[in-house]
Amino acid sequence: MKKITVIVIDDSALIRKLLTEIINNEPDMQVIGAAPDPLVAREMIRSMNPDVLTLDVEMPKMDGLDFLERLMRLRPMPVVMVSSLTEKGSDATLRALELGAVDYVSKPKLDIVHGIQEYAAEIADKIRTAAASRPRARPTAATPRVGHNLAALGNRSISTEKLIIVGASTGGTEAIKEFLLDMPPDCPGILITQHMPEAFTKSFAARLNGLCRISVKEAEHGERVLPGHAYVAPGNWHLLLRRSGANYMTQLSDGELVNRHRPSVDVLFRSAAEHAGKNAVGVILTGMGKDGALGMLEMKRSGAYNFAQDEASCVVFGMPKEAIAAGGTDEVLPLRDIAPGVLRHLHALGSRAIRV
């Protein structure tokens, strides 16, 4: 069996040693090089041609983000970022995902040796996921992606009665951004579960809020779900939908992990099936694993209409594949077509309501 080959790039000798030990303890992967900075790493990449890189954000000689931007423009390859669990670290990590990194591993703030070792299984899983991913060259900063500015729904009852429920994991931060960029200001309320640690979700929502025509925020417990607003599940909390009279409301729960995740897409989807039924539109985007597949099936059985991202446009075709296999999806589309597809479906519902 061919092993996944990895080059570790980190200015800390201790981190290089710990990551090397964790990776080499796995039977299906091995470290073939460890570099203290991107300049040394560049020569290793040329000569060794690894399957995956792990890359620190803050390093001497060349910043990790600068190196990543050049790498993804000239030689796209799977990269897992290693960043600190801080506000500054989360902003840098989100920028790295924009530039094309597949995923990230968080460095613990204290007791790095035991903290990193506790993440060993997660690190290995993320390297496997990265090795199976489809890295893509990213546009330069001068040519940012712009939403389609799709037409407003123009039907207040549809915007108020319907909900859009979104789940994603690996590669999902960019997929969610592309989806939300196309949402008009009068779109139905949107609930989002993206697998992400608690230090990151507030920064993620704030970045989206600055880019989109709708309002985007980290969800709070017990707030009314409004049209033209998107609510992102906070890290380490399940996000659920509830009803209070005629209103949809958010609920946060610190219940057990589901599919090894909190927040879990299945938890959100099942609550939408129970409390929104046919008023929900489900969207499942790129991600590793099966979280959301059975919840989306429950949504479909309760009358929801569901979309899945297609294999070609996914960074990792895991969660959408499982949802399709379970029979929970109605349409499978490239990422760029999902928001237009959702709005087309909602427009059609509005037209039927008007005819009635």
C-alpha angles and dihedrals in degrees: 000000000000111000124226105253118219137189115202116211116191134129091222113087089202093055091046090052094047095046091046091053093047093048095043091051089065114088094220102049142047140186110241095179143007122204131191094210141008094260092062090040092054092063091045092052091051094050101034103033096208125202094227139015127208108207132192117219101218114048139142125258093019129022114241092238093052090050092047092050092053093043095051091047096049106024113011112205139152112285129181112197122220109207141160122261094244136110090255090046092050092051091050092047093051088051089051091054089051089053092053110273110149098216145333141234120212121229112222116244094225136031095014095188097058093032094056091044090055088056092051097109091044092049091051092047092051092050090051090049092048091050089056095044131102108239114197134198109256126220117255120264089257092065107048120180112262125203121245092245090225120201121278117256093238092201115103094191092056092047091050101041100040130069133198114217118195133189130182144150132174108030090008100118092068094037091053090048092053091047095049094045087068096050115109120226092255096052119129119271113282127214117196134192114189118170101246137134120257096254091061109045097074092052090045092053092045092052091051092047090057092052106038134075089227126065115261124191143157106267120253127200117271102005124143115253107235132193113259092029132104123201120204119206110246115242113267093018129093113231116217135178121234136175127232108182107301093345132090113225136190123240127191122205133185091201126142122306113270117207084353091299140109110206093039125192091214091058092053094043093049092051089050090051090052100043107024104029111164090005091071129089112199126210125186118188139184117318147127121260133012104288108139098021098103093036090054090050089054089051091052092048089052091054104268122142112229138202129197129194113245125243097249094059097040122100085209120012097208113105095036091047091053092047091051091047091050090055097243100124133084100186133022112201142164111265093253090058100047099082092046088047093052092048091046089054092048092047089052091052089050092050091052091048090052093049090051 
